[in-house]
Amino acid sequence: MKKKVCGNPRIWKDPPGAAMYCPGCQHPVIHRIISDVLEDMGIDGKAICVLGVGCHAFVQVSWDLDILSCAHGRALDSGTAVKRLNPDAIVFTVQGDGDCIGIGAGAFIGAMTRGEKITTIMYNNTNYGTTGGQLAPTTLIGQKTTTTPNGRDAAMEGYPVHTAELAATFRGTVYSARGSLHNAANYQRTKKYVKTAFQKQIDGVGFSFVEVLSACPPNWHLSPTECLKRIEEEIIAEFPLGEFKKDDGTGI
């Protein structure tokens, strides 16, 4: 009996599309985690991906899946419709922090309020990477962006949104976690979080959410290695890692 020990996931196209990303960007690594989890769980054949707008959406050229591209911030509204029309499908949204908790905040809160049985993977790189590095809901206090050249000032632009913690407060959310990819151990923990989120959807108990910290070298004006150091020393201090909610849908 042959057992696969390495190689690309079944849904990974050749070329995989990673070449579309800036050097050191970790979005393709998150794509790879999702791909591996879908294959490991044997659910890649019935998965439907719903995309928002942003760098994360380039994954549509990487995956051999049924994919729906939506207007900015509307992935969860569209995902709700897809799931209700296809209750046996594994429906998940892939969104950036701006798409999910900026322009898409209403759709995000609506899906959690209703306890939609879908999964969201949110990529958090603390800025609007696609359009040039503007302020995002997750931009850190003091972080310089193209729209906050002197650094984010809480008195002017407010505070960073802690999305995983917010998601955990909703009764309709059964799983919420935040992972990172800055070292091998956290790569494996993040993969475990994504797997648990999909398992909650399979169990049919409610909405599941995973936020993943992702490096953005060009807009952070750092090398890929310096980005990993920034995540470990600065970003995790603002956005701690771990599971914030894990229950069976009864609030226990």
Accessible surface in RSA format (square Angstrom, percent):
REM  Atomic radii and reference values for relative SASA: ProtOr
REM  Chains: A
REM  Algorithm: Lee & Richards
REM  Probe-radius: 1.40
REM  Slices: 20
REM RES _ NUM      All-atoms   Total-Side   Main-Chain    Non-polar    All polar
REM                ABS   REL    ABS   REL    ABS   REL    ABS   REL    ABS   REL
RES MET A   1   239.72 124.1 150.45  99.6  89.26 212.5 126.83 107.8 112.89 149.6
RES LYS A   2   204.98 100.0 177.80 109.1  27.19  64.7 125.41 112.9  79.58  84.8
RES LYS A   3   173.01  84.4 147.97  90.8  25.03  59.6  94.70  85.2  78.31  83.4
RES LYS A   4   116.22  56.7  81.69  50.1  34.53  82.2  81.76  73.6  34.47  36.7
RES VAL A   5   130.79  86.1  91.85  83.2  38.94  93.8 101.03  87.8  29.76  80.7
RES CYS A   6   102.98  77.9  82.00  91.5  20.98  49.3  41.34 104.7  61.64  66.5
RES GLY A   7    43.22  53.3   0.00   N/A  43.22  53.3  32.59  89.4  10.63  23.8
RES ASN A   8    84.47  58.3  71.80  69.4  12.67  30.5  11.27  27.1  73.21  70.8
RES PRO A   9     6.07   4.4   0.05   0.0   6.02  21.9   1.90   1.6   4.17  25.9
RES ARG A  10   149.31  62.7 118.30  60.3  31.01  73.8  68.27  93.3  81.04  49.1
RES ILE A  11     9.03   5.1   7.88   5.9   1.15   2.8   8.82   6.4   0.21   0.6
RES TRP A  12    31.34  12.6  15.97   7.7  15.37  36.1  10.23   5.5  21.11  34.2
RES LYS A  13    84.80  41.4  77.57  47.6   7.23  17.2  46.34  41.7  38.46  41.0
RES ASP A  14   134.37  94.1 101.47 101.0  32.90  77.8  31.33  73.7 103.04 102.8
RES PRO A  15   106.81  77.8 102.84  93.8   3.96  14.4 102.92  85.0   3.88  24.1
RES PRO A  16    38.73  28.2  38.73  35.3   0.00   0.0  38.73  32.0   0.00   0.0
RES GLY A  17     9.35  11.5   0.00   N/A   9.35  11.5   8.66  23.8   0.69   1.5
RES ALA A  18    39.97  36.7  31.38  48.4   8.58  19.5  32.99  46.5   6.98  18.5
RES ALA A  19   104.85  96.4  65.03 100.3  39.82  90.6  78.31 110.3  26.54  70.3
RES MET A  20   100.97  52.3  69.22  45.8  31.75  75.6  72.59  61.7  28.39  37.6
RES TYR A  21    22.81  10.7   6.35   3.6  16.47  42.8   8.92   6.7  13.89  17.1
RES CYS A  22    65.13  49.3  55.38  61.8   9.74  22.9   8.08  20.5  57.05  61.5
RES PRO A  23   115.39  84.1 101.17  92.2  14.23  51.7 112.77  93.1   2.62  16.3
RES GLY A  24    31.93  39.4   0.00   N/A  31.93  39.4  14.47  39.7  17.46  39.1
RES CYS A  25    23.91  18.1  12.43  13.9  11.48  27.0   2.79   7.1  21.12  22.8
RES GLN A  26    14.96   8.4  14.96  10.9   0.00   0.0   6.50  13.8   8.46   6.4
RES HIS A  27     5.60   3.1   5.60   3.9   0.00   0.0   0.48   0.5   5.13   6.0
RES PRO A  28    19.09  13.9  17.32  15.8   1.77   6.4  17.54  14.5   1.55   9.6
RES VAL A  29    53.76  35.4  51.11  46.3   2.65   6.4  53.76  46.7   0.00   0.0
RES ILE A  30     0.14   0.1   0.14   0.1   0.00   0.0   0.14   0.1   0.00   0.0
RES HIS A  31     1.18   0.6   1.18   0.8   0.00   0.0   1.18   1.2   0.00   0.0
RES ARG A  32    72.50  30.4  72.50  37.0   0.00   0.0  21.33  29.2  51.17  31.0
RES ILE A  33     0.00   0.0   0.00   0.0   0.00   0.0   0.00   0.0   0.00   0.0
RES ILE A  34     0.00   0.0   0.00   0.0   0.00   0.0   0.00   0.0   0.00   0.0
RES SER A  35     0.12   0.1   0.00   0.0   0.12   0.3   0.00   0.0   0.12   0.2
RES ASP A  36    22.55  15.8  21.75  21.7   0.80   1.9   5.30  12.5  17.25  17.2
RES VAL A  37     0.96   0.6   0.94   0.8   0.03   0.1   0.96   0.8   0.00   0.0
RES LEU A  38     0.00   0.0   0.00   0.0   0.00   0.0   0.00   0.0   0.00   0.0
RES GLU A  39    32.86  18.9  25.19  19.1   7.67  18.3  10.81  20.9  22.05  18.0
RES ASP A  40    93.10  65.2  55.46  55.2  37.64  89.0  20.67  48.6  72.43  72.2
RES MET A  41    36.92  19.1   7.15   4.7  29.77  70.9  15.44  13.1  21.48  28.5
RES GLY A  42    54.56  67.3   0.00   N/A  54.56  67.3  24.57  67.4  29.99  67.2
RES ILE A  43     8.68   4.9   8.32   6.2   0.36   0.9   8.68   6.2   0.00   0.0
RES ASP A  44    16.52  11.6  11.47  11.4   5.05  12.0   0.43   1.0  16.10  16.1
RES GLY A  45    81.03  99.9   0.00   N/A  81.03  99.9  43.62 119.7  37.41  83.8
RES LYS A  46   106.09  51.8  96.98  59.5   9.11  21.7  57.31  51.6  48.78  52.0
RES ALA A  47     4.23   3.9   0.00   0.0   4.23   9.6   0.00   0.0   4.23  11.2
RES ILE A  48    31.78  18.1  31.78  23.7   0.00   0.0  31.78  22.9   0.00   0.0
RES CYS A  49     0.00   0.0   0.00   0.0   0.00   0.0   0.00   0.0   0.00   0.0
RES VAL A  50     0.00   0.0   0.00   0.0   0.00   0.0   0.00   0.0   0.00   0.0
RES LEU A  51     0.00   0.0   0.00   0.0   0.00   0.0   0.00   0.0   0.00   0.0
RES GLY A  52     2.43   3.0   0.00   N/A   2.43   3.0   0.00   0.0   2.43   5.4
RES VAL A  53    72.82  47.9  67.05  60.7   5.77  13.9  68.38  59.4   4.45  12.1
RES GLY A  54    15.64  19.3   0.00   N/A  15.64  19.3  11.18  30.7   4.46  10.0
RES CYS A  55    26.53  20.1  23.93  26.7   2.61   6.1   2.71   6.9  23.82  25.7
RES HIS A  56     2.08   1.1   1.96   1.4   0.12   0.3   0.14   0.1   1.94   2.3
RES ALA A  57    10.93  10.1  10.92  16.9   0.01   0.0  10.93  15.4   0.00   0.0
RES PHE A  58    67.28  33.7  66.47  41.2   0.81   2.1  67.25  40.8   0.03   0.1
RES VAL A  59     0.00   0.0   0.00   0.0   0.00   0.0   0.00   0.0   0.00   0.0
RES GLN A  60    77.72  43.5  68.17  49.8   9.56  22.8  12.68  27.0  65.05  49.3
RES VAL A  61    64.61  42.5  56.96  51.6   7.65  18.4  59.50  51.7   5.11  13.9
RES SER A  62     1.27   1.1   1.27   1.7   0.00   0.0   0.00   0.0   1.27   1.8
RES TRP A  63     1.92   0.8   0.00   0.0   1.92   4.5   0.00   0.0   1.92   3.1
RES ASP A  64    99.85  69.9  86.98  86.6  12.86  30.4   9.87  23.2  89.98  89.7
RES LEU A  65    28.08  15.6   3.59   2.6  24.49  61.6  10.87   7.6  17.22  46.3
RES ASP A  66   101.20  70.9  93.69  93.3   7.51  17.8  18.86  44.4  82.34  82.1
RES ILE A  67    50.34  28.6  14.38  10.7  35.97  86.7  15.39  11.1  34.95  94.9
RES LEU A  68    73.32  40.8  72.67  52.0   0.64   1.6  73.29  51.5   0.03   0.1
RES SER A  69    64.01  54.1  39.21  52.3  24.79  57.1  36.30  77.3  27.70  38.8
RES CYS A  70    17.88  13.5   2.75   3.1  15.14  35.6  10.07  25.5   7.81   8.4
RES ALA A  71    69.63  64.0  51.87  80.0  17.76  40.4  61.97  87.3   7.66  20.3
RES HIS A  72    64.75  35.4  56.42  39.2   8.33  21.3  39.00  40.2  25.74  30.0
RES GLY A  73     0.31   0.4   0.00   N/A   0.31   0.4   0.00   0.0   0.31   0.7
RES ARG A  74   100.27  42.1 100.27  51.1   0.00   0.0  29.22  39.9  71.06  43.1
RES ALA A  75     0.00   0.0   0.00   0.0   0.00   0.0   0.00   0.0   0.00   0.0
RES LEU A  76     0.99   0.6   0.92   0.7   0.07   0.2   0.92   0.6   0.07   0.2
RES ASP A  77    63.91  44.8  54.04  53.8   9.87  23.3  26.87  63.2  37.04  36.9
RES SER A  78    30.60  25.9  23.05  30.8   7.55  17.4  10.76  22.9  19.84  27.8
RES GLY A  79     0.00   0.0   0.00   N/A   0.00   0.0   0.00   0.0   0.00   0.0
RES THR A  80    13.59   9.7  13.59  13.8   0.00   0.0  13.59  18.3   0.00   0.0
RES ALA A  81    50.34  46.3  43.91  67.8   6.42  14.6  50.26  70.8   0.08   0.2
RES VAL A  82    22.19  14.6  20.47  18.5   1.72   4.1  22.19  19.3   0.00   0.0
RES LYS A  83    21.88  10.7  21.00  12.9   0.87   2.1  14.81  13.3   7.07   7.5
RES ARG A  84   152.98  64.2 125.15  63.8  27.82  66.2  54.36  74.3  98.61  59.8
RES LEU A  85   145.40  81.0 119.65  85.6  25.75  64.7 122.02  85.7  23.38  62.9
RES ASN A  86    64.44  44.4  59.05  57.1   5.38  13.0  10.44  25.1  53.99  52.2
RES PRO A  87    91.67  66.8  78.91  71.9  12.76  46.4  79.15  65.3  12.52  77.8
RES ASP A  88   120.64  84.5 111.20 110.7   9.44  22.3  39.73  93.5  80.91  80.7
RES ALA A  89    11.85  10.9   8.52  13.1   3.34   7.6  10.37  14.6   1.48   3.9
RES ILE A  90     5.80   3.3   5.80   4.3   0.00   0.0   5.80   4.2   0.00   0.0
RES VAL A  91     0.00   0.0   0.00   0.0   0.00   0.0   0.00   0.0   0.00   0.0
RES PHE A  92     0.00   0.0   0.00   0.0   0.00   0.0   0.00   0.0   0.00   0.0
RES THR A  93     0.00   0.0   0.00   0.0   0.00   0.0   0.00   0.0   0.00   0.0
RES VAL A  94     0.00   0.0   0.00   0.0   0.00   0.0   0.00   0.0   0.00   0.0
RES GLN A  95     1.58   0.9   1.58   1.2   0.00   0.0   0.00   0.0   1.58   1.2
RES GLY A  96    11.00  13.6   0.00   N/A  11.00  13.6  11.00  30.2   0.00   0.0
RES ASP A  97     4.31   3.0   4.20   4.2   0.12   0.3   0.00   0.0   4.31   4.3
RES GLY A  98     5.33   6.6   0.00   N/A   5.33   6.6   1.33   3.7   4.00   8.9
RES ASP A  99     2.54   1.8   0.26   0.3   2.28   5.4   0.26   0.6   2.28   2.3
RES CYS A 100     0.10   0.1   0.00   0.0   0.10   0.2   0.09   0.2   0.01   0.0
RES ILE A 101    14.04   8.0   5.77   4.3   8.27  19.9   5.77   4.2   8.27  22.5
RES GLY A 102    26.18  32.3   0.00   N/A  26.18  32.3  13.49  37.0  12.69  28.4
RES ILE A 103    90.09  51.3  67.74  50.5  22.35  53.9  77.75  56.0  12.34  33.5
RES GLY A 104     1.11   1.4   0.00   N/A   1.11   1.4   0.09   0.2   1.02   2.3
RES ALA A 105    27.67  25.4  27.52  42.5   0.15   0.3  27.52  38.8   0.15   0.4
RES GLY A 106    57.31  70.7   0.00   N/A  57.31  70.7  41.87 114.9  15.43  34.6
RES ALA A 107     8.44   7.8   0.96   1.5   7.49  17.0   4.95   7.0   3.49   9.2
RES PHE A 108     0.22   0.1   0.22   0.1   0.00   0.0   0.22   0.1   0.00   0.0
RES ILE A 109    71.63  40.8  71.63  53.4   0.00   0.0  71.63  51.6   0.00   0.0
RES GLY A 110    17.92  22.1   0.00   N/A  17.92  22.1  17.73  48.7   0.19   0.4
RES ALA A 111     0.00   0.0   0.00   0.0   0.00   0.0   0.00   0.0   0.00   0.0
RES MET A 112     0.00   0.0   0.00   0.0   0.00   0.0   0.00   0.0   0.00   0.0
RES THR A 113    92.36  65.7  66.89  67.8  25.46  60.7  64.05  86.0  28.31  42.8
RES ARG A 114   116.62  49.0  81.41  41.5  35.21  83.8  57.68  78.8  58.94  35.7
RES GLY A 115    10.49  12.9   0.00   N/A  10.49  12.9   6.66  18.3   3.82   8.6
RES GLU A 116    10.15   5.8   7.50   5.7   2.64   6.3   2.93   5.7   7.22   5.9
RES LYS A 117    93.56  45.6  91.35  56.0   2.21   5.3  46.40  41.8  47.16  50.2
RES ILE A 118     0.00   0.0   0.00   0.0   0.00   0.0   0.00   0.0   0.00   0.0
RES THR A 119     0.00   0.0   0.00   0.0   0.00   0.0   0.00   0.0   0.00   0.0
RES THR A 120     0.00   0.0   0.00   0.0   0.00   0.0   0.00   0.0   0.00   0.0
RES ILE A 121     0.00   0.0   0.00   0.0   0.00   0.0   0.00   0.0   0.00   0.0
RES MET A 122     0.00   0.0   0.00   0.0   0.00   0.0   0.00   0.0   0.00   0.0
RES TYR A 123     0.92   0.4   0.05   0.0   0.87   2.3   0.05   0.0   0.87   1.1
RES ASN A 124     1.49   1.0   0.00   0.0   1.49   3.6   0.00   0.0   1.49   1.4
RES ASN A 125     9.69   6.7   9.67   9.3   0.02   0.0   0.54   1.3   9.15   8.8
RES THR A 126     0.35   0.2   0.35   0.4   0.00   0.0   0.35   0.5   0.00   0.0
RES ASN A 127     5.76   4.0   2.03   2.0   3.72   9.0   2.03   4.9   3.72   3.6
RES TYR A 128    65.31  30.5  61.43  35.0   3.88  10.1  46.86  35.2  18.45  22.7
RES GLY A 129    17.12  21.1   0.00   N/A  17.12  21.1   1.27   3.5  15.85  35.5
RES THR A 130    72.09  51.3  42.08  42.7  30.01  71.5  43.52  58.5  28.57  43.2
RES THR A 131    94.14  67.0  69.82  70.8  24.32  58.0  72.22  97.0  21.92  33.1
RES GLY A 132    35.81  44.2   0.00   N/A  35.81  44.2  29.66  81.4   6.14  13.8
RES GLY A 133     4.01   4.9   0.00   N/A   4.01   4.9   1.49   4.1   2.52   5.6
RES GLN A 134    51.82  29.0  51.82  37.9   0.00   0.0  17.93  38.2  33.89  25.7
RES LEU A 135    44.08  24.5  36.43  26.1   7.65  19.2  36.43  25.6   7.65  20.6
RES ALA A 136     2.73   2.5   0.14   0.2   2.59   5.9   2.46   3.5   0.27   0.7
RES PRO A 137    22.04  16.1  14.23  13.0   7.81  28.4  21.49  17.7   0.56   3.5
RES THR A 138     0.00   0.0   0.00   0.0   0.00   0.0   0.00   0.0   0.00   0.0
RES THR A 139     0.00   0.0   0.00   0.0   0.00   0.0   0.00   0.0   0.00   0.0
RES LEU A 140     8.60   4.8   8.60   6.2   0.00   0.0   8.60   6.0   0.00   0.0
RES ILE A 141    81.85  46.6  61.02  45.5  20.83  50.2  61.02  43.9  20.83  56.5
RES GLY A 142    46.90  57.8   0.00   N/A  46.90  57.8  29.58  81.2  17.32  38.8
RES GLN A 143    20.55  11.5  11.37   8.3   9.18  21.9  16.28  34.7   4.27   3.2
RES LYS A 144   143.87  70.2 128.04  78.6  15.83  37.7  70.74  63.7  73.13  77.9
RES THR A 145    13.60   9.7   1.06   1.1  12.54  29.9  10.16  13.7   3.44   5.2
RES THR A 146    92.23  65.6  60.46  61.3  31.77  75.7  67.98  91.3  24.25  36.7
RES THR A 147    82.52  58.7  55.64  56.4  26.88  64.1  60.11  80.7  22.41  33.9
RES THR A 148     6.75   4.8   2.02   2.0   4.73  11.3   6.75   9.1   0.00   0.0
RES PRO A 149    89.21  65.0  76.59  69.8  12.62  45.9  79.88  66.0   9.33  58.0
RES ASN A 150   143.65  99.1 115.32 111.4  28.33  68.2  32.14  77.4 111.51 107.8
RES GLY A 151     9.91  12.2   0.00   N/A   9.91  12.2   1.47   4.0   8.44  18.9
RES ARG A 152    14.39   6.0  10.18   5.2   4.21  10.0   0.00   0.0  14.39   8.7
RES ASP A 153    68.58  48.0  64.27  64.0   4.31  10.2  22.66  53.3  45.93  45.8
RES ALA A 154    25.20  23.2  14.94  23.1  10.25  23.3  15.00  21.1  10.20  27.0
RES ALA A 155    97.29  89.5  53.15  82.0  44.14 100.4  65.74  92.6  31.55  83.6
RES MET A 156   151.85  78.6 118.38  78.3  33.47  79.7  86.06  73.2  65.79  87.2
RES GLU A 157    58.99  33.9  35.99  27.2  23.00  54.8  22.63  43.8  36.36  29.7
RES GLY A 158    27.32  33.7   0.00   N/A  27.32  33.7  24.52  67.3   2.80   6.3
RES TYR A 159   159.79  74.6 147.01  83.6  12.78  33.3 104.85  78.8  54.94  67.7
RES PRO A 160    13.30   9.7   3.07   2.8  10.22  37.2   3.07   2.5  10.22  63.5
RES VAL A 161    49.04  32.3  44.61  40.4   4.43  10.7  49.04  42.6   0.00   0.0
RES HIS A 162    61.31  33.5  54.86  38.1   6.45  16.5  39.02  40.2  22.29  25.9
RES THR A 163     0.00   0.0   0.00   0.0   0.00   0.0   0.00   0.0   0.00   0.0
RES ALA A 164     0.00   0.0   0.00   0.0   0.00   0.0   0.00   0.0   0.00   0.0
RES GLU A 165    45.31  26.0  40.97  31.0   4.33  10.3  39.49  76.4   5.82   4.7
RES LEU A 166    58.83  32.8  53.96  38.6   4.86  12.2  58.13  40.8   0.70   1.9
RES ALA A 167     0.00   0.0   0.00   0.0   0.00   0.0   0.00   0.0   0.00   0.0
RES ALA A 168    19.45  17.9   9.96  15.4   9.50  21.6  10.12  14.3   9.33  24.7
RES THR A 169   104.42  74.3  68.37  69.3  36.05  85.9  69.60  93.5  34.82  52.6
RES PHE A 170    41.87  20.9  38.45  23.8   3.42   8.9  41.87  25.4   0.00   0.0
RES ARG A 171   213.84  89.8 194.58  99.2  19.26  45.9  76.81 105.0 137.02  83.0
RES GLY A 172    15.55  19.2   0.00   N/A  15.55  19.2  13.10  36.0   2.45   5.5
RES THR A 173     0.05   0.0   0.00   0.0   0.05   0.1   0.00   0.0   0.05   0.1
RES VAL A 174     1.05   0.7   1.05   1.0   0.00   0.0   1.05   0.9   0.00   0.0
RES TYR A 175     0.00   0.0   0.00   0.0   0.00   0.0   0.00   0.0   0.00   0.0
RES SER A 176     0.00   0.0   0.00   0.0   0.00   0.0   0.00   0.0   0.00   0.0
RES ALA A 177     0.00   0.0   0.00   0.0   0.00   0.0   0.00   0.0   0.00   0.0
RES ARG A 178     0.00   0.0   0.00   0.0   0.00   0.0   0.00   0.0   0.00   0.0
RES GLY A 179     1.53   1.9   0.00   N/A   1.53   1.9   1.53   4.2   0.00   0.0
RES SER A 180     0.08   0.1   0.00   0.0   0.08   0.2   0.00   0.0   0.08   0.1
RES LEU A 181    13.67   7.6   0.75   0.5  12.92  32.5   0.75   0.5  12.92  34.8
RES HIS A 182    19.46  10.6   6.92   4.8  12.53  32.1   2.77   2.9  16.68  19.4
RES ASN A 183    60.31  41.6  49.78  48.1  10.53  25.4  37.38  90.0  22.93  22.2
RES ALA A 184    81.49  74.9  68.20 105.3  13.29  30.2  74.01 104.2   7.48  19.8
RES ALA A 185    54.11  49.7  41.31  63.8  12.79  29.1  50.20  70.7   3.90  10.3
RES ASN A 186    15.34  10.6  15.30  14.8   0.04   0.1   0.00   0.0  15.33  14.8
RES TYR A 187    49.26  23.0  49.26  28.0   0.00   0.0  38.64  29.0  10.62  13.1
RES GLN A 188   107.76  60.3 102.38  74.8   5.38  12.8  42.68  90.8  65.09  49.4
RES ARG A 189   119.36  50.1 117.56  59.9   1.80   4.3  38.56  52.7  80.79  49.0
RES THR A 190     0.31   0.2   0.31   0.3   0.00   0.0   0.06   0.1   0.25   0.4
RES LYS A 191    49.02  23.9  48.97  30.0   0.05   0.1  18.03  16.2  30.99  33.0
RES LYS A 192   125.85  61.4 120.78  74.1   5.07  12.1  68.97  62.1  56.88  60.6
RES TYR A 193    20.18   9.4  20.18  11.5   0.00   0.0   7.75   5.8  12.43  15.3
RES VAL A 194     0.02   0.0   0.02   0.0   0.00   0.0   0.02   0.0   0.00   0.0
RES LYS A 195   101.92  49.7 101.92  62.5   0.00   0.0  50.85  45.8  51.07  54.4
RES THR A 196    19.84  14.1  16.55  16.8   3.29   7.8   9.66  13.0  10.19  15.4
RES ALA A 197     0.00   0.0   0.00   0.0   0.00   0.0   0.00   0.0   0.00   0.0
RES PHE A 198     0.00   0.0   0.00   0.0   0.00   0.0   0.00   0.0   0.00   0.0
RES GLN A 199    73.45  41.1  73.45  53.7   0.00   0.0  32.70  69.6  40.75  30.9
RES LYS A 200    27.07  13.2  27.07  16.6   0.00   0.0   4.58   4.1  22.49  24.0
RES GLN A 201     5.78   3.2   0.00   0.0   5.78  13.8   0.00   0.0   5.78   4.4
RES ILE A 202    77.85  44.3  49.59  36.9  28.27  68.1  53.94  38.8  23.91  64.9
RES ASP A 203    77.39  54.2  47.59  47.4  29.80  70.5  18.67  44.0  58.71  58.6
RES GLY A 204    31.45  38.8   0.00   N/A  31.45  38.8  17.04  46.8  14.41  32.3
RES VAL A 205    45.53  30.0  26.37  23.9  19.16  46.2  31.26  27.2  14.26  38.7
RES GLY A 206     2.44   3.0   0.00   N/A   2.44   3.0   2.44   6.7   0.00   0.0
RES PHE A 207     0.00   0.0   0.00   0.0   0.00   0.0   0.00   0.0   0.00   0.0
RES SER A 208     0.00   0.0   0.00   0.0   0.00   0.0   0.00   0.0   0.00   0.0
RES PHE A 209     0.00   0.0   0.00   0.0   0.00   0.0   0.00   0.0   0.00   0.0
RES VAL A 210     0.00   0.0   0.00   0.0   0.00   0.0   0.00   0.0   0.00   0.0
RES GLU A 211     0.00   0.0   0.00   0.0   0.00   0.0   0.00   0.0   0.00   0.0
RES VAL A 212     0.00   0.0   0.00   0.0   0.00   0.0   0.00   0.0   0.00   0.0
RES LEU A 213     1.21   0.7   1.21   0.9   0.00   0.0   1.21   0.8   0.00   0.0
RES SER A 214     0.68   0.6   0.00   0.0   0.68   1.6   0.00   0.0   0.68   1.0
RES ALA A 215     0.93   0.9   0.53   0.8   0.39   0.9   0.53   0.8   0.39   1.0
RES CYS A 216    11.14   8.4   9.63  10.7   1.51   3.6   1.86   4.7   9.29  10.0
RES PRO A 217     8.20   6.0   6.76   6.2   1.44   5.2   7.02   5.8   1.18   7.4
RES PRO A 218    64.47  47.0  43.50  39.6  20.98  76.3  56.12  46.3   8.36  51.9
RES ASN A 219    34.24  23.6  22.61  21.9  11.63  28.0   1.82   4.4  32.42  31.3
RES TRP A 220    23.46   9.4   3.44   1.7  20.01  47.0  10.11   5.4  13.35  21.7
RES HIS A 221   157.03  85.8 126.30  87.8  30.73  78.6  94.34  97.2  62.68  72.9
RES LEU A 222    59.33  33.0  47.08  33.7  12.24  30.8  51.78  36.4   7.55  20.3
RES SER A 223    48.94  41.4  39.11  52.2   9.83  22.6  41.78  89.0   7.16  10.0
RES PRO A 224    62.34  45.4  60.93  55.5   1.41   5.1  61.33  50.6   1.01   6.3
RES THR A 225   105.06  74.7 102.93 104.3   2.13   5.1  68.00  91.3  37.06  56.0
RES GLU A 226    88.70  50.9  84.66  64.1   4.04   9.6  29.93  57.9  58.77  48.0
RES CYS A 227     0.00   0.0   0.00   0.0   0.00   0.0   0.00   0.0   0.00   0.0
RES LEU A 228    63.79  35.5  62.72  44.9   1.06   2.7  63.14  44.3   0.64   1.7
RES LYS A 229   126.20  61.6 121.51  74.6   4.70  11.2  67.53  60.8  58.68  62.5
RES ARG A 230    28.80  12.1  22.04  11.2   6.76  16.1  18.29  25.0  10.51   6.4
RES ILE A 231     0.17   0.1   0.17   0.1   0.00   0.0   0.17   0.1   0.00   0.0
RES GLU A 232   101.82  58.5  87.03  65.8  14.79  35.2  18.08  35.0  83.74  68.4
RES GLU A 233   113.87  65.4  84.33  63.8  29.53  70.3  38.15  73.8  75.71  61.8
RES GLU A 234    79.23  45.5  73.59  55.7   5.65  13.4  32.28  62.4  46.96  38.3
RES ILE A 235     2.25   1.3   2.25   1.7   0.00   0.0   2.25   1.6   0.00   0.0
RES ILE A 236    36.66  20.9  34.65  25.8   2.02   4.9  34.65  24.9   2.02   5.5
RES ALA A 237    87.67  80.6  45.85  70.8  41.82  95.1  57.94  81.6  29.73  78.8
RES GLU A 238    48.87  28.1  43.52  32.9   5.35  12.7   7.78  15.0  41.10  33.6
RES PHE A 239     0.00   0.0   0.00   0.0   0.00   0.0   0.00   0.0   0.00   0.0
RES PRO A 240    58.22  42.4  58.07  52.9   0.16   0.6  58.22  48.1   0.00   0.0
RES LEU A 241    50.94  28.4  23.44  16.8  27.49  69.1  23.52  16.5  27.42  73.8
RES GLY A 242    17.46  21.5   0.00   N/A  17.46  21.5  17.46  47.9   0.00   0.0
RES GLU A 243    75.30  43.2  41.59  31.5  33.71  80.3  11.10  21.5  64.20  52.4
RES PHE A 244    66.05  33.0  35.57  22.0  30.48  79.3  41.16  25.0  24.89  71.2
RES LYS A 245    41.65  20.3  33.86  20.8   7.78  18.5  31.13  28.0  10.51  11.2
RES LYS A 246   113.47  55.4  85.30  52.3  28.17  67.1  48.77  43.9  64.70  68.9
RES ASP A 247    13.11   9.2   6.83   6.8   6.28  14.8   9.88  23.3   3.22   3.2
RES ASP A 248    76.63  53.7  67.82  67.5   8.81  20.8  34.42  81.0  42.21  42.1
RES GLY A 249    36.47  45.0   0.00   N/A  36.47  45.0   5.70  15.6  30.77  68.9
RES THR A 250    88.09  62.7  59.08  59.9  29.01  69.1  67.38  90.5  20.71  31.3
RES GLY A 251    56.30  69.4   0.00   N/A  56.30  69.4  19.61  53.8  36.68  82.2
RES ILE A 252   156.86  89.3 122.51  91.3  34.35  82.8 149.69 107.8   7.17  19.5
END  Absolute sums over single chains surface
CHAIN  1 A    11079.1       8366.8       2712.3       6384.3       4694.8
END  Absolute sums over all chains
TOTAL         11079.1       8366.8       2712.3       6384.3       4694.8
